[in-house]
Amino acid sequence: MFTFSKPERCYRFGSALFLAFAFFSAIFCGQTRVNNLFHLAALLWLAAVFTWPPLRRQLLSNRKALMFLLYYSLSALWGETPGDLPSALTHSAYILLYLAWLVTLLDGERRHQLQWAMLSGMTALCLYLTLVDTPSIYHLRETTARNPGPSNVIDLAGYAALAILLSLMIFRDTGQKVALCFIPPLLAFMVLTQSRGPLIALALAVVVAMPYRQRPRRWLWILLPGVLTVFFAVVYSAVGEMLLTRFGELYQQSFVRISIWQHSLALIEQAPFFGYGFDKQLNFLNYTGELNHTTHSLYLGALLKGGCVGFLLLLALLGYGAWLALAHWRAGRRWEAAMFLFMLVFYSSQGMFVIANPAEFWYLFWLPLAMLLSQPKRLPIRGVRAVTPPGSSPAPVPPR
């Protein structure tokens, strides 16, 4: 009688828990009961590590991410609360395990199950908020207590953009046209949030990734009516008028961000080499009277917390990602490269940092990197030969 070995049982049960976490964490951002799914999956991964050596190689294969996470965790020692070092190290360990699970599943037979889980979770959250929080999102650009996901509408728009790119990946790999049906409502939700940064980042990523030398395929003509419907709804509706007004105010409101960046740079000049440590936050009033706690730029946040040393480690991580993105793009996996480009542009004017317990940036920052680190063995793209990204190693295959 066939029986699974102990590491395989741990892997299979852990992967099922991780798929559940991927779906529910997209909806219930950072909630303890959902995070417990990840904790259990992480424990099962660690249980399998002792008897399955390839898992150890997978966990420690990305040295650049490991160095980035380790340095910023250790920066808690020279921060305001050195006692936070164990917590910072725990956050980094969680992210390494998160990346390991993502890359292993994306490389294996459950790749599309994982993509569908994330796409379904993000779409469910966007549709739910459209039904219950439209007045608040439209008039105040805020969500109410009924929102189980990220509170910031910019992050919510980022979720919708990632889901759009995931739907394009699924359709490319499987040919399932139902994946394209997700795009119009997700695009409409992005318009509802009136978030300019995610829209600009998504448009730039899609424009760069489109295969212009190929003839338009049937899926483009299938998708076109839905996109045109959203476009005309935007142009001839109050929501569209509000969005166009916000784009018209982009120049004037950019000075608010510039004032935040100037204040951040003034602080960075006082601790240029090693920064202020892991727990540093802003706390100042800008000229509009708003209290700001974030740099509104991941790159300035990295400089503020880790100084030039930490910023160079971030650049090394992103530079490696750009190298892999180019390899994916050349191999025909353009939407993976587009997701990475979206992340780079999105975080140029949003966010503070990307090391903590499960939160929205696990999707918005670490997921695009995991997409590049993965290298699916069977890539069903017509006329495209699968190419292994440079510097990557094959993910472990569950033992039989």
N, C-alpha and C positions, 0 to 999 in steps of 0.2 A: 504493500500500500504506500502511495506517495505521500510524503510529509515534508513540510517546509522546515528548513534549518532555522536555528534560533535567530541569526542575523537577518534572514529573509523575513521571518515573522515580524521582527522589530521594524524592518524597512517598510513592509506592506502596511502594517497598522499605522506606523508613523506617517506614511505618505497620505493615507486616508484622513488622518487628523489634520495634516497640513492643508489638504484641499479644502476641508471644512473651514479652517482658519482663513484661507485665502478668500473664501466667499463672505464669511460673516464679518471679518475685520474691515472689508470694504464698506460695509454698512454701519457696523457698530465700532467706530474708530476708537481704539484705545480702551475699550471696556474690559474689565477684569475677567468676566466669564468667557469672553472670546479669546483673550490673551492666554487663558489657561489651555486652550487647544494647542497654541504654539508651544507652550511650556512642555506639554506632554509629548508633542512631536519632537521637540529638542531633546528631551530625556531619552526617547527611543532611539534617536540618532546616536547619542552618546553611548547607549547600551550596545548598539551594533558596532560602534567604532572599535571596541576591544577585540572583536573576533573577525572583523572585516577590514583589512588594511587599506584597500582603495578609498574607503570613506575618510580615513585620516588624510590621505593625499588630497582629496577633494576639499576638505575643510581648510587646509593650510596652503592650497595651491596658489591663491591670489595674494602674493606677498605685499603688493602695493596697498591693497585694502587693509591688510593686517597691520602694516606699519602706520597707515593713516589713523586707524582706530586706536592703536596702542598709544601713539603719541598724544592724541587729544585726551585719552583717558588719563594718562599720566600727568597731563597739564593741570589736573585738579589739584596737584600737590602745591602749585604756586598760585592757585586761585584763592578766592575769599573763604572757601570752605574745604580745606584739605581732607576733611573726613568723608567727603563725597567720592573719594577714590574707589572704594569697593563698588559703589553703585555705578560709577562710570565704566569700570572694567566689566561689570555685568552687562551693561547696555551693549558694549562692543562685542562681547561673547554672543549675545543674542543675535546681533546683526550678522556675525560670521556664520552662525547656524542657519539664519534665515537665507543668506546667500547660498549656502551649501544645499539646502533643501530646494531652493528655486532652480539652481543650475542642474541639479541631479534630475529633477522632474522634467525640466525643459529639454534635457538631453534624452529622456527615455520615452517609454510608450504612453506615459500620462501627460505628455506635453500639452495636448489639446484639452484635456480635462482641466488642467491648471488654468489655461487661458480662458476657457469657458467659465470657470468658477470666478475668476477675477472680473471678467466682462459682465457676467450676470450680477455680481454683487454691486459693482459701480453703477450699472444701469438701474438696478432696483432702487438704490439710494437716490439717484437723480430723479426718477419718476415719482418716488414717494414725496420728495421735497417739492416737486412741481405741483403735486396735488394739495399739499398741506401748508406750504410756506411761500407760495407765490407772492402774496401781497408784501410780506416782509422782505423777501429777496428783491422784488422789483422796486419798492419805494425806499427801503432803508439799506439795501445791499447787506442785510444781516439775516441770520436764521433764528428761529425761536427755540425754546426748550424741547420741542418735538423732534428736532434734528438729532439723530443718533450719530451722525458722521462729523467730519471736520466743521468747525464753526465758521471758518473764514471762507467766503464765497469764492475767493481766488483759488484756494485749494480745491474746492468743489468743481470749479471749472477745469482745473488741472486733471481731476479724476475723469471728467467727461472726455477730455482730450485723449488721455491714455486709453480709455475704453474704445474710442473711435479707432485708434491705431491697432488695438488688439483685435477688433472686428475685421480690419483689413488683413491682418496676419492670418487669422483663422480662415478667412475666405481664400486667401492665396494658397494656403497649405492643404485645405480640405475641399474647396469648391462649394462649400455649404452657403447658399445664397441667403439663408436666414440670418447669417451674421451681418449682412449689409443692412438689414432692417433696423439694426440698433443705431445706425449713424444719424438719421434725421432727428429722432427725439433727443439724442445726446447733443447734437449741434444746436437744437433749439434751446436746450437747457443752458448751454454755454452763453447763448445770446441773452437769456433771461437774467443771468448773473451780471451782465454788463461788464465783464472782466476783460479788459483790453489785452493784458499781458498774455494770458493763455491763448486767446484767439490769434494774436500775432505770432506766438511761438508755434502753434499748430499749423497756421497757414504757411509759415516759412518751412517747417519740417515737411509738409506734404508737397510743396512746390519743389523742394530739393530732391525728394525721393521719387517723384513721378518718373516713370520710364518713357521719356519723350520720343525715343527712337523706335518704340514699338507701336504698332497700330492699336487704336483703342479697342478693347475687348468688350464682349457683351455685358460684363458686369458693370462697366462704366455707364452704359446706356440704361441699365436697370437702376443704378443708383442716382443718375442724373435727375429724374423727376422729383425724387424726395428732396434732394439738395436745393433744386429750384423752388420747390414749395416753401422750404424754410427761408430761402432768400427773399422771395416776394412777401412772405409773412413779416419778415424783418423790415423791409422797406416801407410797407403800407400798414404798419401797426404802431401803437404807442410805444411798445417795447423797442421796436426798431428805431423809432425817433429818439428815444432816450439813449440807446446805444450810440447812435450817430452823434448825438450831442456830447456824450462822454469822450468820443474820439476827437471831437472838435475842441474839447477842453484839455486834451492831452498835453499840449505845450504849456499851458498855464499851470496845470497840476503837477507837471514834472518838477517844478521848483520845490514842491514839498518833499519829494524823494531826494532831490539834490541837497536840500538842507539837512536831511537825515544822514546822507552819505558824508557831507562835510563834517558834521559832528562826529561821526564814526571815525573818519580819517584823523581828526584832531586827537582823539583818544589813542588811535593806533600809533601815532607819532611818539607818544609817551612810553610805549612798550613795544618797540618795533620788532624785536627778535623772537621772543617767546610768547608774547601776548599776555593777556590777563587771566588765562586759565579757562577751564572747561565750563564753569558756571557763570561767566560774565554776561550781563545783559545791559542794554541801554536803559536809561531812565532820565529823559529830558523832555521839555516842552518845545515843540517847534513853533514857528512864527504864527501858525494858525491856532495855537492853544491846545493842540492834541498832545497827549502823553505817549511817548514812543518807547517801546522796550526792545524792538528788533531793528536790525540794520536794513531790512528790506532788500537784502542781497546776500546770498549764501557766501559769495566770495569775500565780501567785507566782513561777514560774520566769522569766517575762517581766519582772516587776518586779525580780527579783534581778539579772538579766543586763543589762537595759536601762534600769532606773529608770523614773520616771514618763513620760519622753519615749517610751521604747520601749513602755511599757504603753499609752499613748494611741494609738500606731500600731497595736498589736494590736487595741485597741478599735475603731479606724476600720476595720480589715480585717474584723473580725467584725460590726460594725454594717452595713457594706455587704453582707456575706453575709446578715444578717438581713433587710435590705430586699429582696434578691433572693429569699430564701426565701418571704417574704410574697407576692411576685409569682408564684412557682411554685405556691404553695398556692392562690391565687385562680384560677390557670389550670388547676387540676386535677392538677398534678404534686405531689401531696401527699407522696409517698415521698421526693422530693428534699429537700423541706423537713424531713421527718422525719429524714433522714440528718444534716442540719446540726444539728438539735436534739439528736440523739444525741451528736454530736461535742462540742457545748458542755457537755452534762452529764457525758459521759465524762471530759473533761479537767479538770473542776473538782476532781477528787480523784485524778488520775493524771498521770504524765508529768513532764517537766522542760522540754523545748524541742523545736522542730520544724524546725530548720535543721541538716542534716547530709547525708551521703551516703545513698543509698537505704536506708531502714529502715522499721519498721512504721508510723511516723507519716506516711509518704508516702501510705499508705492511710487511716489513721485521722483525719488532719487535712486534708491537701491534697485528697484525693479528694472529700469532701463539698463543699468550696468549688468544685472544678471542676464538679461536678454542677450547682451553681447558676449558674456562669458560662456553661454551655452552654445552648443554646436550640434544640432539635431542630426542623427545618423541618416535618416530618410527624409529628404527634402523634396516633396512632389511638386516641383516647379518645372513646367515644360521648358525644355531647352536650356536648363541651367544645371551645371554640374556642382555638386556640393563641395565646398572648399572649407577646410578646417582653419579657423582664425589663427593667426600667428600667436605664439606664446601661450596657447591654451593646451590643456591636457584632457583626454577623454574622461567622461564621467564614469563612475563605476556602474557595472551592470549587476542587478540583483543575482546572487548565487542560486544555482539550481541544486 
